Amino acid sequence: MAAIDIPEVHKFIEAIPPFSGLSLLERKQVLTGVSMLYVRQGQTLVLKEDAATVHLIRRGACEIRTPKGGLVDQIADGECFGVSSVMAQNPDGLQVVAMEDSLVYRFDKARFMEMIEESEAFGLFFEHTQHNRLRKLTRSQNRELSSPALQLSTPIAHIMTRQLIQATPEETVQTIAMRMTEARVSSILVVEEGRLQGIVTDRDLRSRILAVGSSSNALVADIMTASPVTLSPDSLVMQAQTLMSESNIHHLPIVDEEHRAVGMLTAADLLRHQELSPLLLINQIHRQQSVESLVHVCKQWPTLIINLIVTDMKAADVGKVLATVSDNLTRRLIDLALEKFGPAPMAFQFLVFGSQARRDQSLGSDQDNGLMLEREPTEEESRYFAEFSEFVCQGLGLCGIRLCPGNIMASNPEWRKTTAGWQQAFSRWIKSSAPSALLHASIFFDIRCVYDNGKEEGAAVKDLIKSMQLEVSKNSVFLATLTRSALVTKPPLGFFRHFLLESSGEHKHQLDLKHQGLALINDLARLYGLSCQTYRVGTLDRIEQAIREKLISVDTARNLMDAWDKLNGLRLEAQRGHFQATGKASAYLDPKDLSPLERKHLKTTFSIISDVQDVAQQRFLRGYS
């Protein structure tokens, strides 16, 4: 035990829930008898006798594991453990293992229990914490869902290689080749003054030295891949898989904040930690030679999504994974269409809108897409693109991405336009205040290109976006009209902060998390995004950009982002439950299924949305009746 500075502890906990909700006197009471301990990386804490109490991590990170070593939770600065030991005598035998050297505050058990009994909110918080840990424990023990895919949320630091083989730019190729051979590695990191400069792989040695007959005395600086793509050690395995797949690389350097190499991750490392994963599914998708075989491969998709959800992966990361899979599936179907119908008669871009464009897809998302053509097609060319688009859209539907109920798909001739045609459509929607124009704005203004066979990839879509931004910047009336539309729907909270639930039908007494929550935040983010000088398509990216351009206060923006994360997580969990029970995904939630503290947090989340709607009204409707 180390000596402890009580004022310093007091300052720390006054910003940490639920201690922040206590009065000054109550905080002093709960800190009576507090002690501090230093826990080394890998050390297991035995929470028995006097140690069977609540601990708060001051600095560091720990894992909560089952007696058999199964991962239940990962916690860090400002989070507590030992809750089960205090409230239920730890019937499951959970253990705490330090992931890194950590400083931990240990509370006096008697004082802590007194505060739980005296403060209802304080007790509810830890009741919820215990409930949440038990839920995660149940998931980790569910054999039907247990698979290596559950390790996608593992930080890279847990699986990367830390014994690095390094070189300097001035060394010769022969020197580093000998070093690689001795160490039995397929890559070497090039470092100068402690910072990563590049990487040389065995493939580089073959293609840049042996294949072209270059001298083994060539310098490393001349053959290395300079400024390679990297990730930080706290990035997730899922992020590494996606980046390596998209960049077509097999070696990924891991660097710290100062760009110093701290690890190496290889494709072999990932293969040892995966079975059903986005990377494997994407690889399988690109190997298929027919729609029928794609449909068979994509039967794994719902299970993959469920596995991502039960890992408690961040909702934003789940959406990015699903969008990456969707993008690759779309590209493979386009390639198959080109093989079936022959080369396209002109340059074209396949556009996606809505949730796929924003990269926040979920279980049961439908497709919204269109085609942008280089020029007006002839009658014969129109038939080609009609058959081509029908093939792709129907293929997506068969593979699990539902056909759009509103027929916003490239298979609809209305959504196959030239670049000029799309520019005119956007201009028309911006100048109009008709309900249909506002509906189109809420869909098409979230736009991204996933396939471009033109000479300058993505250039046509960038020009379209610039044209759209220019039109919006010259038309404040449009933003005002879009704001009115975005504020029509309010969060489902009554005057006395009661939930306003569905009053009839299949979802009676339930909340619609999508249309009464997430869609409202997406609409607000779109408003701010269209006001920014730099275009962003993702909801969180738009809010971040609005902070950078000083269009919204940091506190307001952070609150809105937290609300989006909270609702998205609840939606994914609700969809998982519905899908496993009925085979269909639903974003409806019965508040009774939540703990008292979760219901309180959800009400706060809806209040945040309402507050930001008021802020948006002041900004975008000022001067408009």
C-alpha positions as CSV (number, residue, x, y, z in Angstrom):
1,M,0.0,0.0,0.0
2,A,1.2,3.5,-0.9
3,A,0.7,6.7,1.0
4,I,-2.3,8.6,-0.3
5,D,-3.0,12.3,-0.9
6,I,-6.7,12.7,0.0
7,P,-7.2,16.1,-1.6
8,E,-5.8,14.7,-4.9
9,V,-8.2,11.7,-4.7
10,H,-11.0,14.1,-3.9
11,K,-10.2,16.2,-7.0
12,F,-10.1,13.1,-9.2
13,I,-13.4,11.5,-8.1
14,E,-15.4,14.8,-8.3
15,A,-15.4,14.4,-12.1
16,I,-16.1,10.6,-12.0
17,P,-19.7,9.2,-12.0
18,P,-21.3,8.4,-9.6
19,F,-19.0,10.1,-7.2
20,S,-19.6,13.4,-9.0
21,G,-23.2,13.2,-8.0
22,L,-22.4,13.2,-4.3
23,S,-22.2,16.2,-2.1
24,L,-18.8,17.4,-0.7
25,L,-19.7,15.9,2.7
26,E,-20.7,12.6,1.1
27,R,-17.5,12.4,-0.9
28,K,-15.4,13.0,2.2
29,Q,-17.4,10.2,3.9
30,V,-16.8,7.6,1.2
31,L,-13.1,8.5,1.0
32,T,-12.6,7.7,4.7
33,G,-10.2,4.8,4.9
34,V,-9.3,4.9,1.2
35,S,-5.9,3.4,0.3
36,M,-3.9,3.2,-2.9
37,L,-2.1,0.3,-4.4
38,Y,0.3,-0.2,-7.3
39,V,-0.5,-3.2,-9.5
40,R,2.0,-4.6,-11.9
41,Q,1.1,-5.7,-15.4
42,G,-0.1,-9.3,-15.4
43,Q,-0.8,-9.3,-11.7
44,T,-4.1,-10.9,-10.6
45,L,-5.9,-9.2,-7.7
46,V,-7.4,-11.5,-5.1
47,L,-10.5,-9.7,-3.8
48,K,-11.0,-11.5,-0.4
49,E,-11.4,-10.3,3.2
50,D,-10.4,-6.6,3.4
51,A,-9.7,-6.5,-0.3
52,A,-13.3,-7.6,-1.1
53,T,-14.4,-4.1,-1.8
54,V,-14.8,-1.6,-4.7
55,H,-11.7,-0.3,-6.4
56,L,-11.3,2.7,-8.7
57,I,-8.6,2.8,-11.4
58,R,-6.7,6.0,-11.1
59,R,-4.4,5.2,-14.0
60,G,-4.0,2.0,-16.0
61,A,-6.2,-0.8,-17.4
62,C,-7.5,-4.1,-16.1
63,E,-9.4,-7.1,-17.4
64,I,-12.2,-8.9,-15.5
65,R,-12.1,-12.6,-16.2
66,T,-13.8,-15.8,-15.3
67,P,-12.0,-18.5,-13.2
68,K,-11.3,-20.2,-16.6
69,G,-9.8,-17.1,-18.1
70,G,-12.7,-16.0,-20.2
71,L,-12.8,-12.2,-20.8
72,V,-15.8,-10.5,-19.2
73,D,-14.9,-6.8,-19.4
74,Q,-12.0,-4.4,-20.0
75,I,-11.8,-1.3,-17.8
76,A,-9.5,1.7,-17.5
77,D,-9.0,5.1,-15.9
78,G,-12.1,6.2,-13.9
79,E,-13.8,2.8,-13.9
80,C,-14.5,0.5,-10.9
81,F,-14.1,-3.2,-10.2
82,G,-14.9,-5.3,-7.1
83,V,-18.6,-4.4,-7.4
84,S,-19.7,-8.0,-7.4
85,S,-17.6,-8.7,-4.3
86,V,-19.3,-6.0,-2.4
87,M,-22.9,-6.4,-3.5
88,A,-23.1,-10.2,-4.0
89,Q,-20.0,-11.8,-2.5
90,N,-18.7,-12.6,-6.1
91,P,-20.6,-15.8,-6.7
92,D,-19.1,-16.3,-10.1
93,G,-15.5,-16.1,-8.9
94,L,-14.6,-13.2,-11.2
95,Q,-10.9,-12.2,-11.2
96,V,-9.2,-8.9,-12.0
97,V,-5.9,-8.9,-14.0
98,A,-3.8,-5.8,-14.7
99,M,-3.3,-5.3,-18.4
100,E,-0.6,-2.7,-17.7
101,D,1.0,-1.2,-14.6
102,S,-1.8,0.5,-12.7
103,L,-2.6,2.8,-9.8
104,V,-5.8,1.8,-8.0
105,Y,-7.8,3.4,-5.1
106,R,-9.3,0.8,-2.7
107,F,-12.3,2.0,-0.7
108,D,-13.1,1.0,2.8
109,K,-15.9,-1.6,2.5
110,A,-18.0,-0.5,5.5
111,R,-17.9,3.2,4.4
112,F,-18.8,2.2,0.8
113,M,-21.8,0.1,1.9
114,E,-23.0,3.0,4.1
115,M,-23.0,5.3,1.0
116,I,-24.9,2.7,-1.1
117,E,-27.6,2.6,1.5
118,E,-27.8,6.4,2.0
119,S,-27.7,7.5,-1.6
120,E,-30.3,5.9,-4.0
121,A,-28.6,7.2,-7.1
122,F,-25.2,6.0,-5.9
123,G,-26.6,2.5,-5.2
124,L,-28.4,2.4,-8.6
125,F,-25.2,3.2,-10.4
126,F,-23.4,0.2,-9.0
127,E,-26.5,-2.0,-9.3
128,H,-26.4,-1.2,-13.0
129,T,-22.6,-1.9,-13.2
130,Q,-23.1,-5.3,-11.6
131,H,-26.1,-6.0,-13.9
132,N,-24.0,-5.1,-17.0
133,R,-21.1,-7.2,-15.9
134,L,-23.4,-10.2,-15.3
135,R,-24.9,-9.7,-18.8
136,K,-21.4,-9.7,-20.3
137,L,-20.5,-12.8,-18.3
138,T,-23.6,-14.6,-19.7
139,R,-22.6,-13.6,-23.2
140,S,-19.0,-14.9,-22.7
141,Q,-20.5,-18.2,-21.5
142,N,-22.9,-18.6,-24.5
143,R,-21.4,-21.4,-26.4
144,E,-23.5,-20.8,-29.5
145,L,-22.0,-17.4,-30.1
146,S,-18.5,-18.1,-28.8
147,S,-16.0,-17.9,-31.6
148,P,-12.7,-16.2,-32.4
149,A,-14.8,-13.5,-33.9
150,L,-15.4,-12.3,-30.4
151,Q,-11.8,-11.3,-30.3
152,L,-12.3,-8.5,-32.9
153,S,-12.6,-6.0,-30.1
154,T,-9.2,-7.0,-28.6
155,P,-6.7,-4.2,-28.7
156,I,-3.8,-4.8,-31.1
157,A,-1.4,-4.5,-28.1
158,H,-2.5,-7.9,-27.0
159,I,-1.5,-9.8,-30.2
160,M,1.3,-7.7,-31.8
161,T,4.9,-8.7,-31.8
162,R,7.0,-6.5,-29.5
163,Q,10.5,-7.9,-30.3
164,L,11.2,-5.6,-33.3
165,I,13.9,-6.1,-35.9
166,Q,15.1,-2.7,-37.0
167,A,17.4,-1.0,-39.5
168,T,18.6,2.5,-40.4
169,P,18.1,4.1,-43.8
170,E,21.9,4.1,-44.4
171,E,22.4,0.4,-44.0
172,T,22.8,-1.9,-47.0
173,V,20.2,-4.4,-48.3
174,Q,22.7,-7.2,-47.7
175,T,23.1,-6.3,-44.1
176,I,19.3,-6.2,-43.4
177,A,18.7,-9.4,-45.4
178,M,21.1,-11.2,-43.2
179,R,19.5,-9.7,-40.1
180,M,16.0,-10.8,-41.2
181,T,17.3,-14.3,-42.0
182,E,18.9,-14.7,-38.5
183,A,15.7,-13.4,-36.8
184,R,13.5,-15.5,-39.1
185,V,11.2,-12.6,-39.9
186,S,9.7,-11.4,-43.2
187,S,10.0,-7.7,-42.6
188,I,12.2,-5.1,-40.9
189,L,11.3,-1.6,-39.6
190,V,13.4,1.3,-40.8
191,V,14.0,3.7,-37.9
192,E,15.8,7.0,-37.6
193,E,16.2,9.0,-34.4
194,G,13.7,6.7,-32.8
195,R,10.9,7.3,-35.2
196,L,9.5,5.0,-37.9
197,Q,10.6,6.0,-41.4
198,G,9.7,3.0,-43.5
199,I,9.5,-0.8,-43.8
200,V,11.2,-3.4,-46.0
201,T,9.5,-6.8,-46.5
202,D,10.8,-9.9,-48.1
203,R,8.5,-9.1,-51.1
204,D,10.4,-5.7,-51.4
205,L,13.7,-7.6,-51.5
206,R,12.4,-9.9,-54.3
207,S,10.7,-7.2,-56.4
208,R,13.1,-4.3,-55.9
209,I,16.4,-6.1,-55.8
210,L,16.4,-9.6,-57.2
211,A,13.8,-9.1,-59.9
212,V,15.6,-6.1,-61.4
213,G,19.2,-7.2,-60.8
214,S,20.0,-4.4,-58.3
215,S,23.1,-4.6,-56.1
216,S,22.9,-6.0,-52.6
217,N,24.9,-2.9,-51.6
218,A,21.9,-0.7,-52.4
219,L,20.8,1.4,-49.4
220,V,17.7,0.6,-47.4
221,A,16.5,4.2,-48.0
222,D,16.3,3.4,-51.7
223,I,14.1,0.3,-51.5
224,M,12.0,0.8,-48.4
225,T,8.3,1.7,-48.4
226,A,8.4,5.1,-46.9
227,S,5.7,6.4,-44.5
228,P,3.9,3.1,-44.4
229,V,0.3,2.9,-43.0
230,T,0.3,2.4,-39.2
231,L,-2.0,2.0,-36.3
232,S,-1.7,2.7,-32.6
233,P,-1.5,-0.1,-30.0
234,D,-5.0,0.7,-28.6
235,S,-6.6,0.2,-32.0
236,L,-8.8,-2.9,-32.3
237,V,-8.1,-6.1,-34.2
238,M,-11.1,-5.3,-36.3
239,Q,-9.5,-2.0,-37.4
240,A,-6.3,-3.8,-38.3
241,Q,-8.1,-6.4,-40.4
242,T,-10.0,-3.8,-42.3
243,L,-6.9,-1.6,-42.9
244,M,-4.7,-4.5,-44.0
245,S,-7.4,-5.8,-46.3
246,E,-8.1,-2.5,-48.0
247,S,-4.4,-1.6,-48.3
248,N,-3.5,-5.1,-49.5
249,I,-0.6,-5.4,-47.0
250,H,0.6,-8.2,-44.8
251,H,2.7,-6.3,-42.3
252,L,1.4,-3.4,-40.2
253,P,3.8,-1.3,-38.0
254,I,2.3,-0.2,-34.7
255,V,3.5,3.2,-33.4
256,D,2.9,5.4,-30.4
257,E,1.8,9.0,-30.3
258,E,5.4,10.1,-31.2
259,H,5.5,7.8,-34.1
260,R,8.0,5.4,-32.5
261,A,7.6,1.8,-33.4
262,V,6.3,-0.3,-30.5
263,G,5.1,-3.4,-32.3
264,M,4.5,-5.3,-35.6
265,L,1.3,-7.0,-36.6
266,T,1.3,-9.5,-39.5
267,A,-1.4,-11.4,-41.4
268,A,-0.2,-14.5,-39.6
269,D,-0.9,-12.9,-36.2
270,L,-4.4,-12.1,-37.4
271,L,-5.1,-15.6,-38.8
272,R,-4.3,-17.0,-35.4
273,H,-7.0,-14.8,-33.8
274,Q,-9.8,-15.2,-36.3
275,E,-12.3,-17.7,-37.7
276,L,-15.5,-15.8,-38.7
277,S,-14.3,-12.3,-39.2
278,P,-14.9,-9.3,-41.6
279,L,-11.5,-10.0,-43.2
280,L,-12.3,-13.6,-44.0
281,L,-15.8,-12.8,-45.2
282,I,-14.4,-10.0,-47.5
283,N,-11.7,-12.4,-48.9
284,Q,-14.4,-15.1,-49.5
285,I,-16.6,-12.5,-51.3
286,H,-13.9,-11.6,-53.7
287,R,-13.2,-15.3,-54.5
288,Q,-16.8,-16.1,-55.6
289,Q,-17.6,-16.5,-59.3
290,S,-21.4,-16.3,-59.2
291,V,-24.3,-14.7,-57.4
292,E,-25.4,-18.1,-56.1
293,S,-22.0,-18.7,-54.4
294,L,-22.1,-15.1,-53.0
295,V,-25.5,-15.7,-51.5
296,H,-24.1,-18.9,-49.9
297,V,-21.1,-17.1,-48.4
298,C,-23.2,-14.1,-47.2
299,K,-25.4,-16.5,-45.1
300,Q,-22.6,-15.9,-42.5
301,W,-23.4,-12.2,-42.4
302,P,-26.1,-12.2,-39.7
303,T,-23.9,-14.3,-37.4
304,L,-21.0,-12.0,-38.0
305,I,-23.1,-9.0,-37.1
306,I,-24.4,-10.7,-33.9
307,N,-20.9,-11.6,-32.9
308,L,-19.7,-8.0,-33.4
309,I,-22.6,-6.8,-31.2
310,V,-22.1,-9.2,-28.4
311,T,-18.4,-8.3,-28.1
312,D,-19.6,-4.8,-26.9
313,M,-17.6,-3.4,-29.8
314,K,-18.3,0.4,-30.2
315,A,-21.5,1.0,-32.2
316,A,-19.6,3.3,-34.6
317,D,-17.0,0.5,-35.3
318,V,-19.8,-2.0,-36.0
319,G,-21.2,0.3,-38.6
320,K,-17.8,0.8,-40.2
321,V,-17.3,-3.0,-40.4
322,L,-20.7,-3.6,-42.0
323,A,-20.2,-0.7,-44.5
324,T,-16.8,-2.2,-45.4
325,V,-18.3,-5.6,-46.1
326,S,-21.2,-4.0,-48.0
327,D,-18.8,-1.9,-50.1
328,N,-16.8,-5.0,-51.0
329,L,-19.9,-7.1,-51.8
330,T,-21.2,-4.3,-54.1
331,R,-17.8,-4.1,-55.9
332,R,-17.8,-7.9,-56.4
333,L,-21.3,-7.8,-57.8
334,I,-20.3,-5.0,-60.2
335,D,-17.3,-7.0,-61.4
336,L,-19.6,-10.0,-62.0
337,A,-22.0,-7.8,-63.8
338,L,-19.2,-6.5,-66.1
339,E,-18.2,-10.1,-66.8
340,K,-21.8,-11.0,-67.6
341,F,-22.8,-8.0,-69.7
342,G,-19.4,-6.9,-71.0
343,P,-17.4,-3.7,-70.5
344,A,-19.4,-0.6,-69.7
345,P,-19.9,1.6,-72.7
346,M,-18.8,4.7,-70.7
347,A,-17.3,5.8,-67.4
348,F,-19.7,5.4,-64.5
349,Q,-19.7,5.7,-60.7
350,F,-21.8,3.5,-58.4
351,L,-23.1,5.7,-55.6
352,V,-24.4,4.7,-52.2
353,F,-26.6,6.9,-50.0
354,G,-28.0,6.9,-46.5
355,S,-26.6,4.5,-43.8
356,Q,-24.1,2.8,-46.1
357,A,-22.7,6.2,-47.2
358,R,-22.5,7.3,-43.5
359,R,-21.0,4.0,-42.6
360,D,-23.5,3.3,-39.8
361,Q,-25.3,0.3,-41.1
362,S,-26.9,-2.2,-38.8
363,L,-28.7,-5.5,-38.8
364,G,-31.4,-5.4,-41.4
365,S,-30.3,-2.2,-43.2
366,D,-31.7,-1.8,-46.7
367,Q,-29.9,-0.5,-49.8
368,D,-30.0,3.1,-51.2
369,N,-27.9,3.5,-54.3
370,G,-27.7,5.1,-57.8
371,L,-25.5,5.4,-60.9
372,M,-23.8,8.4,-62.3
373,L,-22.9,8.3,-66.0
374,E,-20.3,10.1,-67.9
375,R,-22.8,11.3,-70.6
376,E,-26.3,10.8,-71.8
377,P,-26.6,7.1,-72.9
378,T,-28.0,6.0,-76.2
379,E,-31.1,3.7,-76.2
380,E,-28.8,0.6,-76.4
381,E,-26.6,1.9,-73.6
382,S,-29.6,2.6,-71.5
383,R,-30.6,-1.0,-71.8
384,Y,-27.1,-2.1,-70.8
385,F,-27.2,0.0,-67.6
386,A,-30.7,-1.1,-66.8
387,E,-29.7,-4.8,-66.9
388,F,-26.4,-4.0,-65.2
389,S,-28.1,-2.2,-62.3
390,E,-30.9,-4.8,-61.9
391,F,-28.2,-7.5,-61.6
392,V,-26.3,-5.6,-58.9
393,C,-29.4,-4.5,-56.8
394,Q,-31.1,-7.9,-57.0
395,G,-27.7,-9.5,-56.1
396,L,-27.4,-7.3,-53.0
397,G,-31.0,-8.2,-52.0
398,L,-30.3,-11.9,-52.3
399,C,-27.1,-11.5,-50.3
400,G,-29.0,-9.9,-47.4
401,I,-29.0,-6.2,-48.1
402,R,-32.8,-5.6,-48.5
403,L,-34.2,-3.9,-51.5
404,C,-35.2,-0.3,-50.8
405,P,-38.9,0.0,-50.0
406,G,-38.9,3.5,-51.6
407,N,-37.1,2.1,-54.7
408,I,-34.1,4.4,-54.3
409,M,-31.8,2.1,-56.2
410,A,-29.8,2.1,-59.4
411,S,-32.3,-0.3,-60.9
412,N,-34.8,2.6,-60.9
413,P,-34.1,4.6,-64.1
414,E,-34.9,7.8,-62.1
415,W,-31.6,7.2,-60.1
416,R,-29.4,6.6,-63.2
417,K,-28.3,10.1,-64.2
418,T,-25.4,11.9,-65.8
419,T,-23.1,14.0,-63.7
420,A,-25.0,17.1,-65.0
421,G,-28.3,15.3,-64.2
422,W,-27.3,14.7,-60.6
423,Q,-26.1,18.3,-60.2
424,Q,-29.4,19.6,-61.6
425,A,-31.3,17.3,-59.2
426,F,-29.4,18.5,-56.2
427,S,-29.8,22.1,-57.3
428,R,-33.6,21.6,-57.7
429,W,-33.9,20.0,-54.2
430,I,-31.9,22.9,-52.6
431,K,-34.1,25.5,-54.3
432,S,-37.4,23.8,-53.5
433,S,-39.1,23.6,-50.1
434,A,-41.5,20.8,-51.2
435,P,-41.8,17.8,-48.8
436,S,-40.4,15.5,-51.4
437,A,-37.3,17.7,-51.9
438,L,-36.7,17.6,-48.2
439,L,-37.1,13.9,-48.1
440,H,-34.6,13.5,-50.9
441,A,-32.2,15.8,-49.1
442,S,-32.3,13.6,-46.0
443,I,-31.2,10.6,-48.2
444,F,-29.1,11.8,-51.1
445,F,-27.1,14.4,-49.2
446,D,-25.4,11.5,-47.5
447,I,-23.4,10.3,-50.5
448,R,-20.3,8.2,-51.2
449,C,-18.8,6.5,-54.3
450,V,-17.9,2.8,-53.9
451,Y,-17.0,2.0,-57.5
452,D,-15.5,4.2,-60.2
453,N,-14.3,3.0,-63.6
454,G,-13.2,6.4,-64.7
455,K,-9.7,7.6,-65.3
456,E,-9.7,9.9,-62.2
457,E,-11.2,7.7,-59.4
458,G,-13.7,9.7,-57.3
459,A,-13.2,12.9,-59.2
460,A,-16.8,13.1,-60.6
461,V,-18.4,12.6,-57.2
462,K,-16.1,15.2,-55.6
463,D,-17.2,17.7,-58.2
464,L,-20.8,16.8,-57.5
465,I,-20.3,17.4,-53.7
466,K,-18.5,20.7,-54.4
467,S,-21.4,21.8,-56.6
468,M,-23.9,20.8,-53.9
469,Q,-22.0,22.7,-51.2
470,L,-21.8,25.8,-53.4
471,E,-25.6,25.7,-53.9
472,V,-26.2,25.3,-50.2
473,S,-23.8,28.1,-49.2
474,K,-25.8,30.5,-51.5
475,N,-29.2,29.5,-50.1
476,S,-29.8,30.1,-46.4
477,V,-33.5,29.6,-46.9
478,F,-32.8,25.9,-47.8
479,L,-31.0,25.4,-44.5
480,A,-33.9,27.1,-42.6
481,T,-36.4,24.9,-44.4
482,L,-34.3,21.8,-43.8
483,T,-34.1,22.8,-40.1
484,R,-37.9,23.1,-39.8
485,S,-38.2,19.6,-41.3
486,A,-35.6,18.2,-38.9
487,L,-37.3,19.7,-35.9
488,V,-40.8,18.4,-36.7
489,T,-40.1,15.1,-34.8
490,K,-39.2,15.5,-31.2
491,P,-37.6,12.9,-28.8
492,P,-40.2,10.7,-27.1
493,L,-40.2,12.5,-23.7
494,G,-43.4,13.9,-22.1
495,F,-43.7,17.1,-20.0
496,F,-42.7,15.2,-16.8
497,R,-39.9,13.3,-18.5
498,H,-42.0,10.2,-19.0
499,F,-41.3,8.1,-22.1
500,L,-43.9,8.6,-24.9
501,L,-44.4,5.1,-26.2
502,E,-46.2,3.6,-29.2
503,S,-49.9,3.5,-28.2
504,S,-51.1,0.7,-30.5
505,G,-50.1,-1.9,-33.0
506,E,-47.3,-4.4,-33.0
507,H,-44.9,-2.2,-31.1
508,K,-47.3,-1.0,-28.4
509,H,-45.6,0.4,-25.3
510,Q,-42.2,0.4,-27.1
511,L,-39.8,3.1,-28.3
512,D,-38.6,3.5,-31.9
513,L,-34.9,4.0,-31.4
514,K,-34.2,4.7,-35.0
515,H,-36.9,7.2,-36.0
516,Q,-37.4,8.8,-32.6
517,G,-33.7,9.0,-31.7
518,L,-30.9,8.2,-34.2
519,A,-32.6,9.8,-37.2
520,L,-33.0,13.0,-35.2
521,I,-29.3,13.1,-34.5
522,N,-28.5,12.3,-38.1
523,D,-30.7,15.2,-39.3
524,L,-28.9,17.6,-36.9
525,A,-25.5,16.4,-38.0
526,R,-26.5,16.8,-41.6
527,L,-27.6,20.4,-41.0
528,Y,-24.2,21.2,-39.4
529,G,-22.4,19.2,-42.0
530,L,-23.9,21.1,-44.9
531,S,-22.9,24.4,-43.2
532,C,-19.3,23.3,-43.0
533,Q,-16.7,24.3,-45.6
534,T,-15.3,20.7,-45.6
535,Y,-17.8,18.0,-46.5
536,R,-18.1,15.0,-44.2
537,V,-20.6,12.2,-44.7
538,G,-20.6,10.3,-41.3
539,T,-22.7,11.6,-38.5
540,L,-19.9,11.7,-35.9
541,D,-17.4,13.1,-38.6
542,R,-19.9,15.9,-39.3
543,I,-20.2,16.9,-35.7
544,E,-16.4,16.8,-35.3
545,Q,-16.0,19.0,-38.4
546,A,-18.6,21.4,-37.0
547,I,-16.4,21.7,-33.8
548,R,-13.3,22.4,-35.9
549,E,-15.1,25.1,-37.9
550,K,-16.6,26.5,-34.6
551,L,-20.2,26.1,-35.7
552,I,-21.1,24.3,-32.5
553,S,-19.7,24.4,-28.9
554,V,-17.5,21.5,-27.9
555,D,-19.7,20.6,-24.9
556,T,-22.9,20.5,-27.1
557,A,-21.2,18.5,-29.8
558,R,-19.7,16.0,-27.3
559,N,-23.0,15.5,-25.6
560,L,-24.7,14.9,-29.0
561,M,-22.0,12.4,-30.0
562,D,-22.4,10.5,-26.7
563,A,-26.2,10.4,-27.3
564,W,-25.6,8.9,-30.8
565,D,-23.3,6.3,-29.3
566,K,-25.8,5.4,-26.6
567,L,-28.7,5.1,-28.9
568,N,-26.8,3.2,-31.6
569,G,-25.6,0.7,-29.0
570,L,-29.2,0.2,-27.7
571,R,-30.5,-0.2,-31.3
572,L,-27.9,-2.8,-32.1
573,E,-28.6,-4.7,-28.9
574,A,-32.4,-4.5,-29.6
575,Q,-31.9,-5.7,-33.2
576,R,-29.8,-8.6,-32.0
577,G,-32.5,-9.7,-29.5
578,H,-35.3,-9.5,-32.0
579,F,-33.3,-11.3,-34.7
580,Q,-32.3,-14.1,-32.5
581,A,-35.9,-14.5,-31.3
582,T,-37.8,-14.0,-34.5
583,G,-35.3,-14.0,-37.4
584,K,-36.2,-10.3,-38.1
585,A,-34.3,-7.2,-37.0
586,S,-36.2,-4.4,-35.1
587,A,-35.1,-1.2,-33.6
588,Y,-38.0,-1.0,-31.1
589,L,-37.3,-1.3,-27.4
590,D,-39.5,-1.8,-24.4
591,P,-38.0,0.5,-21.6
592,K,-39.0,-2.1,-19.1
593,D,-36.2,-4.3,-20.4
594,L,-33.7,-1.7,-19.1
595,S,-32.4,-1.3,-15.6
596,P,-33.6,1.8,-13.6
597,L,-30.3,3.5,-14.3
598,E,-30.3,2.7,-18.0
599,R,-33.8,4.2,-18.2
600,K,-32.5,7.3,-16.5
601,H,-29.6,7.5,-18.9
602,L,-31.9,7.1,-21.9
603,K,-34.1,9.9,-20.7
604,T,-31.0,12.1,-20.4
605,T,-30.0,11.1,-23.9
606,F,-33.4,12.2,-25.3
607,S,-33.1,15.4,-23.4
608,I,-29.7,16.1,-25.0
609,I,-31.3,15.7,-28.5
610,S,-34.0,18.1,-27.5
611,D,-31.5,20.7,-26.3
612,V,-29.5,20.5,-29.5
613,Q,-32.6,20.9,-31.5
614,D,-33.2,24.1,-29.7
615,V,-29.6,25.2,-30.4
616,A,-30.1,24.4,-34.1
617,Q,-33.3,26.3,-34.2
618,Q,-31.5,29.4,-32.9
619,R,-28.7,29.1,-35.4
620,F,-30.5,28.2,-38.6
621,L,-33.9,29.7,-38.1
622,R,-32.9,33.1,-36.7
623,G,-34.5,35.7,-38.9
624,Y,-37.0,33.2,-40.4
625,S,-40.5,33.0,-39.2
